[in-house]
Amino acid sequence: MMSYDKRSGKIWYNNDLVEWAEAKIHVLNHGLHYASCVFEGERVYEKSIFKLEEHTSRLFYSAKRMGMTIPYTEKEINDACNKIILVQNVENGYVRPTVWRGSEMMAISAQQTKIHVAIATWEWGSYFDPKLKVEGIRLNISNWRKPPPNTIPWDTKASGLYMINTLSKHEAEQQGYADSLMLDHEGNVAEATGANVFFKDKNGEIHTPIPDCFLDGITRRTVIEIAKSKGIKINERKIKPEELRDFVGCFLTGSAAEVTPVSCIVDNQFKVCETIIDLNKSYQTLVRKK
């Protein structure tokens, strides 16, 4: 894989198109040292960004929750996202808008820092190995737990929240798994490291954790709408780890992960059932609809 700092083309950076290699920040950057940074992850399908407006609205919400005022309108960011995928000629890929505090202050307090915005995009295929997506990926259960909701801005896509996700993902990969299931502060099932999780029971109903201490994903909401349109009952509720053995199917959802079947979570085995295959087909049809 080519290093992301050595790619070619342009990046939208504070309302300018700059050379990819020149899109730099200073090492004494507040976003780097204190995680004052929010971002989005968006999929491009056939040169169109899926649910761009929803992603941009969430970006602005995340920034506001982090005390940052984005110096552009939502329309300007939408236009910039569409512009950069045209400039980069991305047909099926990924878009990463990022907002962060600059280098004017180097302390916990950052009242006078400038707010920067950059948008990068690149061609990108499956987040997981395509073969594994057919067979179902394997998950372990992380030793790290999602913090209580009164300790973090849990409903944002803020960079600092992903520290334990990275630790969990690395641990899973070192153990031979593709990803990790994370529990919440009460020991309930929460999410994977970068995707929401769903389970299918023996009666054909779908169960998914209530997003009360982790992000309610845009893809999560989309798949719930698709399932309901097919008459599938959705149960949003607290799920205990010991319930995993009672489910017959499992899958993840996310802008990067899309709809990804899960074959096992540690010793709990799942089938890539027809329901999951059908939901994935419907999702793929939706995202490519002009």
MARZA-829772 format. One record per atom (N, C-alpha, C, O): residue in one letter; x, y, z. Coordinates in steps of 0.05 Angstrom, whole numbers, padded with zeros to 5 digits, always signed. Layout:
! MARZA-829772
AXYZ/...
! end
This chain:
! MARZA-829772
M+00017-00024+00000/M+00000+00000+00000/M+00017+00025+00000/M+00037+00027+00015/M+00010+00044-00017/M+00026+00069-00018/M+00020+00086+00007/M-00003+00089+00015/S+00041+00097+00019/S+00039+00114+00042/S+00021+00138+00035/S+00023+00149+00013/Y+00004+00145+00054/Y-00015+00167+00048/Y-00002+00194+00046/Y-00015+00212+00035/D+00022+00198+00055/D+00035+00224+00051/D+00051+00225+00025/D+00063+00246+00019/K+00050+00203+00009/K+00066+00203-00016/K+00048+00200-00040/K+00057+00193-00062/R+00022+00204-00037/R+00004+00203-00059/R+00005+00228-00076/R+00017+00248-00067/S-00008+00228-00098/S-00006+00251-00116/S-00033+00265-00120/S-00054+00254-00113/G-00032+00289-00130/G-00057+00303-00135/G-00060+00327-00117/G-00040+00339-00108/K-00085+00334-00111/K-00091+00358-00095/K-00106+00350-00070/K-00120+00330-00069/I-00104+00368-00050/I-00121+00366-00026/I-00132+00394-00021/I-00119+00414-00024/W-00158+00395-00015/W-00171+00420-00009/W-00163+00428+00019/W-00168+00413+00038/Y-00150+00451+00022/Y-00137+00459+00047/Y-00143+00488+00052/Y-00131+00506+00039/N-00161+00494+00072/N-00168+00521+00078/N-00176+00538+00054/N-00167+00560+00050/N-00193+00526+00037/N-00204+00539+00013/N-00185+00541-00010/N-00190+00556-00029/D-00162+00528-00009/D-00143+00527-00031/D-00139+00498-00039/D-00142+00480-00023/L-00132+00494-00065/L-00124+00468-00074/L-00093+00467-00073/L-00080+00482-00088/V-00082+00450-00055/V-00053+00449-00052/V-00043+00422-00061/V-00059+00402-00061/E-00018+00420-00069/E-00006+00395-00076/E-00008+00375-00052/E-00004+00383-00029/W-00013+00350-00058/W-00017+00330-00038/W+00006+00331-00017/W+00001+00330+00007/A+00030+00331-00027/A+00054+00329-00010/A+00058+00355+00006/A+00074+00355+00025/E+00045+00377-00002/E+00049+00403+00011/E+00027+00409+00032/E+00027+00430+00044/A+00008+00391+00036/A-00013+00395+00055/A-00003+00388+00083/A-00008+00366+00093/K+00012+00407+00095/K+00026+00401+00120/K+00016+00418+00143/K+00004+00439+00139/I+00022+00408+00167/I+00016+00423+00192/I+00042+00423+00208/I+00060+00407+00204/H+00043+00442+00227/H+00066+00443+00245/H+00065+00422+00266/H+00043+00414+00274/V+00088+00413+00276/V+00088+00392+00296/V+00077+00402+00323/V+00068+00386+00339/L+00077+00428+00327/L+00065+00439+00352/L+00036+00448+00346/L+00028+00470+00351/N+00022+00429+00335/N-00006+00433+00327/N-00024+00423+00350/N-00021+00401+00359/H-00043+00440+00358/H-00060+00432+00380/H-00076+00407+00375/H-00081+00391+00393/G-00085+00404+00350/G-00100+00380+00344/G-00084+00354+00348/G-00095+00334+00355/L-00058+00356+00342/L-00041+00333+00346/L-00036+00327+00375/L-00036+00304+00384/H-00031+00348+00391/H-00023+00344+00419/H-00046+00339+00438/H-00044+00324+00457/Y-00069+00352+00432/Y-00092+00351+00450/Y-00117+00340+00438/Y-00139+00342+00450/A-00115+00329+00414/A-00138+00315+00401/A-00161+00334+00395/A-00185+00325+00395/S-00156+00360+00392/S-00177+00379+00384/S-00181+00377+00354/S-00174+00395+00339/C-00194+00356+00346/C-00197+00349+00318/C-00222+00332+00314/C-00228+00314+00330/V-00238+00339+00293/V-00261+00323+00286/V-00259+00317+00256/V-00245+00331+00241/F-00273+00296+00247/F-00270+00288+00219/F-00295+00273+00210/F-00313+00267+00226/E-00297+00267+00184/E-00317+00250+00173/E-00305+00230+00154/E-00282+00234+00145/G-00319+00208+00150/G-00310+00188+00130/G-00334+00183+00111/G-00355+00174+00120/E-00330+00189+00086/E-00352+00188+00067/E-00344+00171+00043/E-00321+00171+00034/R-00364+00156+00033/R-00359+00139+00009/R-00367+00152-00016/R-00388+00166-00018/V-00351+00149-00037/V-00357+00158-00064/V-00366+00133-00080/V-00351+00114-00082/Y-00389+00135-00092/Y-00399+00114-00110/Y-00405+00126-00137/Y-00423+00143-00140/E-00391+00117-00157/E-00395+00126-00185/E-00395+00157-00186/E-00413+00170-00197/K-00375+00169-00173/K-00369+00198-00173/K-00389+00214-00157/K-00392+00238-00161/S-00404+00201-00139/S-00424+00215-00123/S-00419+00207-00093/S-00416+00184-00087/I-00419+00227-00076/I-00415+00222-00047/I-00441+00215-00034/I-00460+00230-00035/F-00442+00191-00022/F-00467+00182-00010/F-00473+00197+00016/F-00457+00198+00034/K-00497+00209+00017/K-00507+00223+00040/K-00487+00245+00049/K-00482+00248+00073/L-00477+00260+00030/L-00458+00281+00035/L-00469+00301+00056/L-00455+00309+00075/E-00494+00310+00052/E-00505+00331+00069/E-00507+00322+00098/E-00501+00337+00116/E-00514+00296+00102/E-00515+00286+00129/E-00487+00285+00142/E-00484+00291+00166/H-00467+00277+00127/H-00440+00276+00137/H-00431+00304+00145/H-00418+00308+00166/T-00436+00323+00127/T-00427+00350+00133/T-00441+00362+00157/T-00429+00376+00173/S-00467+00357+00160/S-00482+00366+00183/S-00470+00354+00209/S-00468+00368+00229/R-00462+00329+00208/R-00450+00316+00231/R-00423+00328+00237/R-00415+00331+00260/L-00408+00335+00216/L-00382+00348+00219/L-00385+00374+00234/L-00369+00379+00253/F-00404+00390+00227/F-00409+00416+00240/F-00418+00411+00269/F-00411+00426+00287/Y-00435+00391+00273/Y-00444+00385+00300/Y-00421+00377+00318/Y-00418+00386+00341/S-00403+00359+00307/S-00380+00350+00322/S-00362+00374+00329/S-00352+00376+00352/A-00357+00391+00310/A-00340+00415+00315/A-00352+00432+00337/A-00338+00441+00354/K-00378+00437+00335/K-00391+00454+00355/K-00388+00442+00383/K-00383+00456+00402/R-00392+00416+00385/R-00390+00402+00411/R-00362+00404+00422/R-00357+00403+00446/M-00342+00406+00404/M-00314+00409+00412/M-00305+00438+00415/M-00282+00443+00418/G-00325+00456+00413/G-00319+00484+00417/G-00305+00498+00394/G-00292+00518+00397/M-00308+00486+00370/M-00295+00497+00346/M-00316+00507+00327/M-00336+00494+00322/T-00311+00531+00316/T-00329+00542+00296/T-00316+00540+00268/T-00295+00552+00263/I-00328+00524+00251/I-00317+00520+00224/I-00320+00546+00208/I-00343+00556+00207/P-00299+00556+00197/P-00300+00582+00183/P-00312+00581+00155/P-00305+00597+00137/Y-00330+00562+00150/Y-00343+00559+00124/Y-00372+00551+00130/Y-00378+00541+00151/T-00389+00554+00110/T-00417+00544+00113/T-00418+00514+00106/T-00399+00504+00094/E-00440+00502+00113/E-00443+00474+00105/E-00443+00471+00075/E-00433+00451+00064/K-00456+00490+00061/K-00456+00489+00032/K-00428+00491+00020/K-00422+00477+00001/E-00412+00508+00032/E-00384+00511+00022/E-00369+00485+00025/E-00352+00478+00008/I-00373+00472+00048/I-00359+00446+00052/I-00370+00425+00033/I-00354+00409+00022/N-00396+00424+00029/N-00408+00406+00009/N-00396+00410-00018/N-00388+00392-00032/D-00395+00436-00026/D-00384+00443-00052/D-00354+00435-00055/D-00345+00425-00075/A-00340+00439-00033/A-00311+00432-00033/A-00307+00402-00035/A-00289+00393-00049/C-00324+00386-00021/C-00322+00357-00024/C-00328+00348-00052/C-00313+00331-00063/N-00348+00359-00064/N-00355+00352-00092/N-00333+00361-00111/N-00326+00347-00131/K-00321+00384-00105/K-00300+00394-00123/K-00275+00377-00122/K-00263+00371-00143/I-00267+00368-00098/I-00242+00353-00096/I-00244+00326-00108/I-00224+00315-00119/I-00268+00313-00107/I-00270+00287-00120/I-00269+00289-00151/I-00260+00271-00165/L-00278+00313-00161/L-00275+00318-00190/L-00246+00323-00197/L-00236+00313-00217/V-00233+00339-00181/V-00204+00345-00186/V-00187+00320-00185/V-00170+00316-00202/Q-00193+00303-00166/Q-00178+00278-00163/Q-00188+00255-00180/Q-00176+00234-00182/N-00211+00260-00194/N-00223+00240-00212/N-00228+00214-00197/N-00222+00192-00207/V-00240+00217-00173/V-00246+00193-00157/V-00274+00183-00165/V-00294+00197-00164/E-00275+00158-00174/E-00300+00146-00183/E-00313+00130-00160/E-00337+00133-00155/N-00297+00113-00148/N-00307+00097-00125/N-00285+00098-00103/N-00265+00085-00105/G-00290+00114-00083/G-00269+00118-00063/G-00279+00129-00037/G-00301+00122-00028/Y-00263+00145-00025/Y-00268+00155+00002/Y-00261+00184+00004/Y-00243+00194-00010/V-00276+00199+00021/V-00271+00227+00026/V-00266+00231+00056/V-00282+00221+00072/R-00246+00246+00063/R-00240+00251+00091/R-00238+00281+00097/R-00216+00293+00094/P-00260+00294+00105/P-00258+00322+00114/P-00248+00322+00143/P-00256+00305+00159/T-00231+00340+00150/T-00219+00342+00176/T-00218+00370+00186/T-00212+00389+00171/V-00225+00375+00211/V-00225+00401+00224/V-00208+00400+00249/V-00212+00382+00265/W-00190+00419+00252/W-00172+00418+00276/W-00163+00446+00284/W-00164+00465+00269/R-00153+00447+00309/R-00141+00472+00319/R-00112+00474+00311/R-00098+00454+00310/G-00104+00499+00306/G-00077+00504+00296/G-00056+00506+00318/G-00059+00495+00340/S-00034+00521+00312/S-00010+00521+00328/S-00006+00547+00344/S+00016+00552+00355/E-00026+00564+00345/E-00023+00590+00358/E-00018+00588+00388/E-00005+00605+00400/M-00029+00567+00400/M-00026+00563+00429/M-00018+00534+00434/M-00028+00516+00421/M+00001+00529+00452/M+00010+00502+00459/M+00006+00498+00488/M+00025+00498+00504/A-00019+00493+00496/A-00027+00487+00523/A-00055+00475+00522/A-00066+00473+00500/I-00065+00466+00544/I-00092+00455+00544/I-00112+00475+00534/I-00130+00469+00518/S-00109+00500+00544/S-00126+00522+00535/S-00119+00528+00506/S-00096+00530+00499/A-00140+00532+00489/A-00135+00537+00461/A-00155+00557+00450/A-00163+00555+00427/Q-00161+00577+00466/Q-00182+00596+00458/Q-00175+00613+00433/Q-00193+00621+00418/Q-00149+00617+00428/Q-00141+00635+00406/Q-00130+00619+00382/Q-00119+00632+00364/T-00134+00594+00381/T-00124+00579+00359/T-00141+00582+00334/T-00166+00585+00336/K-00129+00581+00311/K-00143+00582+00285/K-00155+00555+00279/K-00143+00534+00285/I-00179+00555+00268/I-00192+00530+00260/I-00185+00524+00231/I-00192+00540+00213/H-00173+00501+00226/H-00165+00493+00199/H-00184+00472+00188/H-00196+00456+00204/V-00187+00471+00162/V-00204+00450+00149/V-00189+00439+00124/V-00179+00455+00108/A-00188+00413+00122/A-00177+00401+00098/A-00195+00378+00089/A-00209+00366+00105/I-00195+00373+00063/I-00211+00351+00052/I-00194+00336+00032/I-00185+00347+00012/A-00190+00310+00037/A-00175+00293+00020/A-00193+00271+00009/A-00212+00263+00022/T-00186+00261-00014/T-00202+00239-00026/T-00184+00221-00042/T-00164+00229-00053/W-00191+00195-00043/W-00175+00176-00058/W-00192+00152-00066/W-00213+00146-00054/E-00183+00138-00087/E-00197+00113-00095/E-00192+00093-00073/E-00170+00090-00063/W-00214+00079-00066/W-00212+00060-00043/W-00232+00038-00047/W-00256+00044-00051/G-00224+00013-00045/G-00242-00009-00048/G-00253-00018-00021/G-00260-00001-00004/S-00255-00044-00017/S-00266-00055+00007/S-00249-00049+00032/S-00225-00051+00031/Y-00262-00042+00054/Y-00248-00037+00079/Y-00235-00063+00090/Y-00213-00063+00099/F-00251-00084+00088/F-00241-00111+00095/F-00234-00127+00070/F-00243-00120+00048/D-00218-00147+00073/D-00211-00165+00051/D-00237-00175+00038/D-00254-00186+00051/P-00240-00170+00011/P-00264-00178-00003/P-00272-00207+00002/P-00296-00214+00004/K-00252-00225+00003/K-00258-00253+00008/K-00271-00257+00036/K-00290-00272+00039/L-00260-00243+00055/L-00271-00245+00082/L-00299-00233+00084/L-00315-00242+00100/K-00304-00213+00067/K-00331-00201+00068/K-00352-00221+00058/K-00375-00220+00065/V-00344-00240+00041/V-00362-00260+00031/V-00366-00282+00053/V-00388-00291+00058/E-00344-00290+00064/E-00344-00312+00084/E-00353-00302+00112/E-00363-00318+00128/G-00350-00276+00117/G-00355-00265+00143/G-00329-00261+00159/G-00312-00279+00159/I-00325-00238+00170/I-00301-00232+00185/I-00302-00243+00214/I-00324-00249+00224/R-00279-00246+00226/R-00277-00256+00253/R-00270-00234+00273/R-00253-00218+00267/L-00284-00233+00295/L-00279-00212+00316/L-00271-00225+00342/L-00280-00247+00349/N-00254-00211+00356/N-00249-00217+00384/N-00266-00198+00401/N-00282-00183+00390/I-00263-00199+00427/I-00277-00180+00445/I-00255-00163+00458/I-00237-00175+00472/S-00256-00138+00455/S-00235-00120+00465/S-00234-00119+00496/S-00255-00122+00509/N-00210-00115+00506/N-00207-00110+00535/N-00214-00081+00542/N-00217-00075+00566/W-00215-00064+00522/W-00222-00036+00527/W-00252-00032+00525/W-00265-00045+00508/R-00263-00014+00541/R-00291-00009+00541/R-00297+00020+00534/R-00281+00038+00539/K-00321+00024+00522/K-00329+00051+00517/K-00334+00066+00543/K-00348+00056+00561/P-00324+00091+00545/P-00328+00106+00570/P-00357+00114+00575/P-00373+00114+00556/P-00364+00120+00599/P-00391+00130+00605/P-00397+00156+00589/P-00378+00171+00584/P-00422+00160+00581/P-00428+00183+00564/P-00424+00210+00576/P-00423+00230+00562/N-00423+00211+00603/N-00418+00237+00616/N-00389+00243+00619/N-00381+00262+00633/T-00371+00228+00606/T-00342+00233+00608/T-00330+00242+00582/T-00307+00252+00581/I-00344+00239+00559/I-00334+00245+00533/I-00356+00256+00515/I-00380+00251+00521/P-00350+00271+00494/P-00370+00278+00474/P-00376+00255+00455/P-00368+00256+00432/W-00389+00234+00466/W-00391+00208+00453/W-00406+00209+00426/W-00403+00191+00409/D-00423+00230+00423/D-00440+00231+00399/D-00426+00247+00376/D-00440+00255+00357/T-00400+00250+00378/T-00385+00264+00357/T-00365+00244+00344/T-00360+00223+00354/K-00355+00253+00320/K-00334+00238+00307/K-00308+00253+00312/K-00297+00266+00295/A-00299+00252+00337/A-00275+00266+00346/A-00252+00247+00347/A-00255+00224+00355/S-00228+00256+00339/S-00205+00238+00336/S-00197+00225+00363/S-00189+00202+00363/G-00200+00240+00385/G-00191+00229+00410/G-00207+00204+00419/G-00197+00188+00434/L-00231+00201+00409/L-00248+00179+00416/L-00238+00153+00404/L-00247+00131+00412/Y-00221+00155+00384/Y-00212+00131+00369/Y-00186+00119+00381/Y-00176+00099+00370/M-00176+00130+00402/M-00151+00119+00414/M-00155+00090+00422/M-00139+00073+00416/I-00177+00084+00438/I-00181+00057+00447/I-00190+00039+00424/I-00186+00015+00425/N-00202+00051+00403/N-00210+00035+00380/N-00185+00024+00366/N-00184+00001+00358/T-00165+00041+00363/T-00140+00033+00350/T-00126+00011+00367/T-00117-00009+00356/L-00125+00015+00393/L-00113-00005+00410/L-00128-00032+00408/L-00116-00053+00407/S-00155-00030+00406/S-00171-00055+00404/S-00166-00068+00377/S-00164-00093+00376/K-00165-00053+00356/K-00161-00064+00329/K-00134-00077+00327/K-00131-00099+00316/H-00113-00064+00337/H-00086-00076+00337/H-00085-00102+00352/H-00073-00122+00343/E-00098-00103+00375/E-00098-00127+00391/E-00112-00150+00376/E-00103-00172+00376/A-00135-00143+00363/A-00149-00163+00348/A-00132-00174+00325/A-00131-00199+00322/E-00119-00157+00310/E-00103-00166+00288/E-00080-00183+00297/E-00072-00202+00284/Q-00068-00176+00320/Q-00046-00192+00331/Q-00055-00220+00339/Q-00039-00238+00340/Q-00081-00222+00345/Q-00092-00248+00352/Q-00103-00264+00329/Q-00114-00286+00332/G-00101-00252+00305/G-00111-00265+00281/G-00139-00259+00273/G-00151-00272+00255/Y-00151-00239+00286/Y-00179-00231+00279/Y-00178-00206+00261/Y-00158-00193+00259/A-00200-00201+00248/A-00202-00178+00230/A-00209-00153+00245/A-00202-00131+00236/D-00224-00155+00267/D-00233-00132+00281/D-00241-00140+00309/D-00238-00163+00317/S-00250-00121+00325/S-00256-00125+00353/S-00283-00115+00360/S-00291-00093+00352/L-00298-00131+00376/L-00323-00121+00387/L-00317-00107+00413/L-00303-00118+00430/M-00328-00083+00416/M-00323-00068+00441/M-00348-00067+00458/M-00371-00065+00447/L-00345-00069+00483/L-00367-00067+00503/L-00369-00039+00514/L-00349-00024+00513/D-00392-00031+00525/D-00394-00005+00537/D-00385-00006+00566/D-00377-00027+00576/H-00388+00016+00580/H-00378+00018+00608/H-00394+00000+00627/H-00384-00005+00649/E-00418-00009+00619/E-00434-00027+00635/E-00430-00056+00628/E-00442-00074+00640/G-00413-00061+00607/G-00408-00089+00599/G-00427-00099+00578/G-00428-00123+00572/N-00443-00081+00566/N-00461-00088+00544/N-00447-00086+00518/N-00427-00072+00515/V-00457-00100+00497/V-00446-00098+00470/V-00449-00069+00461/V-00471-00058+00464/A-00428-00058+00449/A-00430-00031+00439/A-00427-00030+00408/A-00446-00026+00394/E-00402-00034+00398/E-00397-00031+00370/E-00370-00045+00363/E-00356-00054+00382/A-00363-00046+00338/A-00336-00054+00330/A-00319-00029+00330/A-00328-00008+00339/T-00294-00031+00322/T-00275-00008+00324/T-00282+00015+00306/T-00274+00037+00311/G-00296+00009+00284/G-00303+00031+00265/G-00330+00026+00252/G-00335+00036+00230/A-00347+00010+00265/A-00373+00003+00253/A-00393-00005+00274/A-00385-00014+00296/N-00418-00001+00268/N-00439-00010+00286/N-00445-00040+00281/N-00437-00051+00260/V-00457-00053+00301/V-00461-00082+00299/V-00491-00089+00301/V-00506-00076+00316/F-00499-00109+00286/F-00526-00120+00286/F-00526-00150+00289/F-00506-00163+00282/F-00547-00161+00300/F-00550-00190+00303/F-00578-00199+00293/F-00597-00184+00296/K-00579-00223+00282/K-00604-00235+00273/K-00610-00258+00291/K-00593-00275+00297/D-00635-00260+00300/D-00643-00282+00317/D-00657-00304+00301/D-00660-00302+00277/K-00665-00325+00315/K-00676-00349+00301/K-00703-00343+00289/K-00712-00358+00271/N-00716-00321+00298/N-00743-00314+00287/N-00741-00294+00264/N-00762-00285+00254/G-00717-00287+00256/G-00713-00268+00234/G-00713-00239+00242/G-00711-00222+00225/E-00715-00234+00268/E-00714-00206+00277/E-00685-00197+00281/E-00667-00214+00284/I-00680-00171+00279/I-00654-00160+00281/I-00651-00144+00307/I-00670-00129+00315/H-00629-00147+00320/H-00623-00133+00346/H-00598-00117+00343/H-00578-00126+00330/T-00598-00093+00354/T-00574-00076+00353/T-00573-00059+00378/T-00594-00051+00388/P-00550-00053+00388/P-00547-00037+00413/P-00558-00009+00410/P-00557+00003+00388/I-00568+00002+00432/I-00577+00030+00432/I-00552+00047+00432/I-00535+00044+00449/P-00550+00066+00413/P-00526+00083+00412/P-00527+00106+00433/P-00532+00129+00426/D-00522+00098+00458/D-00523+00118+00479/D-00496+00125+00491/D-00494+00141+00510/C-00475+00113+00480/C-00448+00120+00489/C-00428+00117+00466/C-00404+00117+00470/F-00439+00114+00442/F-00423+00111+00417/F-00439+00122+00394/F-00463+00127+00396/L-00426+00127+00372/L-00438+00141+00349/L-00460+00125+00336/L-00458+00102+00331/D-00482+00139+00331/D-00505+00128+00316/D-00498+00133+00287/D-00504+00154+00276/G-00487+00113+00274/G-00476+00116+00247/G-00496+00122+00226/G-00520+00114+00228/I-00488+00137+00206/I-00505+00144+00183/I-00513+00118+00168/I-00536+00115+00160/T-00493+00100+00165/T-00499+00075+00151/T-00517+00058+00169/T-00535+00044+00159/R-00513+00059+00195/R-00531+00044+00214/R-00560+00052+00209/R-00577+00035+00206/R-00565+00078+00209/R-00592+00088+00205/R-00603+00080+00178/R-00627+00074+00175/T-00586+00081+00158/T-00594+00074+00131/T-00603+00044+00129/T-00623+00038+00117/V-00587+00027+00141/V-00593-00002+00140/V-00618-00008+00156/V-00634-00026+00149/I-00622+00006+00178/I-00647+00003+00194/I-00671+00010+00177/I-00692-00004+00177/E-00669+00032+00162/E-00691+00040+00144/E-00696+00018+00122/E-00719+00012+00116/I-00675+00007+00111/I-00677-00014+00091/I-00691-00038+00103/I-00709-00050+00091/A-00682-00046+00126/A-00694-00070+00139/A-00723-00066+00145/A-00739-00084+00140/K-00731-00043+00155/K-00759-00038+00162/K-00776-00038+00136/K-00799-00047+00137/S-00764-00028+00114/S-00779-00028+00089/S-00785-00056+00079/S-00803-00060+00063/K-00769-00075+00089/K-00773-00103+00081/K-00790-00118+00101/K-00793-00142+00099/G-00800-00104+00121/G-00817-00116+00141/G-00802-00131+00163/G-00813-00146+00178/I-00776-00126+00165/I-00759-00139+00186/I-00761-00122+00212/I-00757-00098+00211/K-00767-00135+00234/K-00769-00121+00259/K-00742-00115+00270/K-00724-00132+00271/I-00738-00090+00278/I-00713-00081+00290/I-00716-00076+00319/I-00734-00062+00328/N-00699-00088+00335/N-00700-00085+00364/N-00675-00070+00373/N-00653-00081+00373/E-00678-00044+00380/E-00655-00029+00391/E-00656-00031+00421/E-00675-00021+00434/R-00636-00044+00432/R-00637-00050+00461/R-00609-00056+00472/R-00590-00059+00457/K-00608-00059+00498/K-00583-00067+00511/K-00579-00097+00505/K-00598-00113+00507/I-00555-00105+00497/I-00548-00132+00491/I-00525-00142+00507/I-00503-00129+00507/K-00529-00163+00522/K-00507-00174+00539/K-00489-00193+00523/K-00499-00206+00504/P-00464-00194+00528/P-00445-00212+00514/P-00454-00241+00514/P-00450-00255+00495/E-00467-00250+00536/E-00475-00278+00538/E-00498-00284+00519/E-00504-00308+00514/E-00511-00263+00508/E-00532-00268+00488/E-00522-00275+00460/E-00537-00285+00444/L-00496-00271+00456/L-00485-00276+00429/L-00490-00304+00420/L-00494-00309+00396/R-00489-00323+00438/R-00492-00352+00430/R-00520-00358+00420/R-00525-00379+00408/D-00539-00340+00426/D-00567-00344+00417/D-00573-00334+00390/D-00594-00340+00378/F-00555-00317+00378/F-00560-00305+00352/F-00550-00324+00330/F-00530-00338+00334/V-00563-00323+00307/V-00554-00340+00284/V-00539-00324+00263/V-00525-00335+00247/G-00541-00297+00264/G-00527-00280+00244/G-00517-00255+00257/G-00527-00246+00277/C-00497-00243+00244/C-00485-00219+00254/C-00472-00204+00231/C-00461-00216+00213/F-00474-00177+00232/F-00461-00161+00211/F-00455-00133+00222/F-00466-00124+00241/L-00436-00120+00209/L-00427-00093+00216/L-00436-00074+00194/L-00441-00081+00171/T-00440-00048+00202/T-00447-00027+00183/T-00430-00003+00188/T-00424+00004+00211/G-00422+00011+00167/G-00407+00036+00169/G-00400+00046+00141/G-00401+00031+00122/S-00394+00071+00139/S-00387+00082+00113/S-00363+00067+00100/S-00364+00062+00076/A-00343+00061+00117/A-00320+00046+00107/A-00327+00016+00104/A-00322+00004+00083/A-00339+00005+00125/A-00345-00024+00126/A-00369-00031+00108/A-00371-00054+00100/E-00386-00012+00101/E-00411-00017+00087/E-00428-00037+00102/E-00433-00033+00126/V-00436-00059+00090/V-00449-00081+00104/V-00431-00105+00103/V-00428-00117+00082/T-00420-00112+00126/T-00400-00134+00127/T-00409-00156+00145/T-00413-00152+00169/P-00413-00181+00135/P-00421-00203+00151/P-00399-00211+00171/P-00375-00207+00166/V-00407-00222+00194/V-00389-00232+00214/V-00393-00262+00217/V-00416-00271+00220/S-00371-00277+00216/S-00374-00307+00218/S-00371-00316+00247/S-00382-00337+00254/C-00356-00301+00263/C-00354-00309+00291/C-00344-00286+00308/C-00331-00268+00299/I-00352-00287+00333/I-00342-00269+00354/I-00331-00287+00376/I-00346-00298+00392/V-00304-00290+00375/V-00290-00310+00392/V-00302-00338+00387/V-00299-00348+00365/D-00316-00350+00406/D-00327-00377+00402/D-00355-00378+00392/D-00367-00399+00388/N-00367-00355+00388/N-00395-00353+00379/N-00396-00353+00348/N-00385-00334+00336/Q-00408-00373+00336/Q-00408-00376+00307/Q-00434-00365+00295/Q-00456-00367+00307/F-00432-00352+00271/F-00455-00341+00257/F-00454-00350+00228/F-00433-00355+00217/K-00478-00351+00216/K-00480-00358+00188/K-00484-00332+00172/K-00496-00313+00181/V-00473-00332+00148/V-00478-00309+00129/V-00504-00316+00116/V-00506-00326+00094/C-00526-00309+00130/C-00553-00317+00122/C-00564-00300+00100/C-00553-00279+00093/E-00586-00309+00088/E-00598-00295+00066/E-00607-00267+00073/E-00606-00249+00056/T-00615-00263+00097/T-00624-00236+00106/T-00601-00216+00103/T-00605-00194+00093/I-00577-00223+00112/I-00554-00206+00111/I-00546-00201+00082/I-00540-00178+00074/I-00546-00222+00066/I-00539-00219+00038/I-00559-00200+00024/I-00551-00183+00007/D-00585-00203+00030/D-00605-00186+00018/D-00602-00157+00027/D-00605-00139+00010/L-00597-00152+00052/L-00593-00125+00062/L-00569-00112+00048/L-00569-00088+00041/N-00548-00127+00045/N-00524-00117+00031/N-00530-00110+00002/N-00521-00089-00008/K-00544-00127-00012/K-00552-00121-00040/K-00568-00096-00042/K-00564-00079-00059/S-00587-00093-00024/S-00605-00069-00024/S-00589-00044-00018/S-00593-00023-00029/Y-00570-00047+00001/Y-00552-00024+00007/Y-00535-00016-00017/Y-00533+00008-00023/Q-00524-00036-00030/Q-00507-00030-00053/Q-00523-00018-00076/Q-00513+00000-00090/T-00548-00026-00079/T-00565-00014-00099/T-00571+00015-00092/T-00571+00033-00109/L-00577+00020-00067/L-00584+00047-00058/L-00561+00067-00062/L-00565+00089-00072/V-00537+00059-00054/V-00514+00078-00055/V-00506+00085-00083/V-00493+00105-00088/R-00513+00068-00102/R-00506+00073-00130/R-00529+00084-00146/R-00527+00087-00171/K-00550+00091-00133/K-00573+00102-00146/K-00568+00131-00152/K-00562+00147-00134/K-00570+00139-00177/K-00565+00166-00185/K-00589+00184-00178/K-00588+00208-00183/
! end
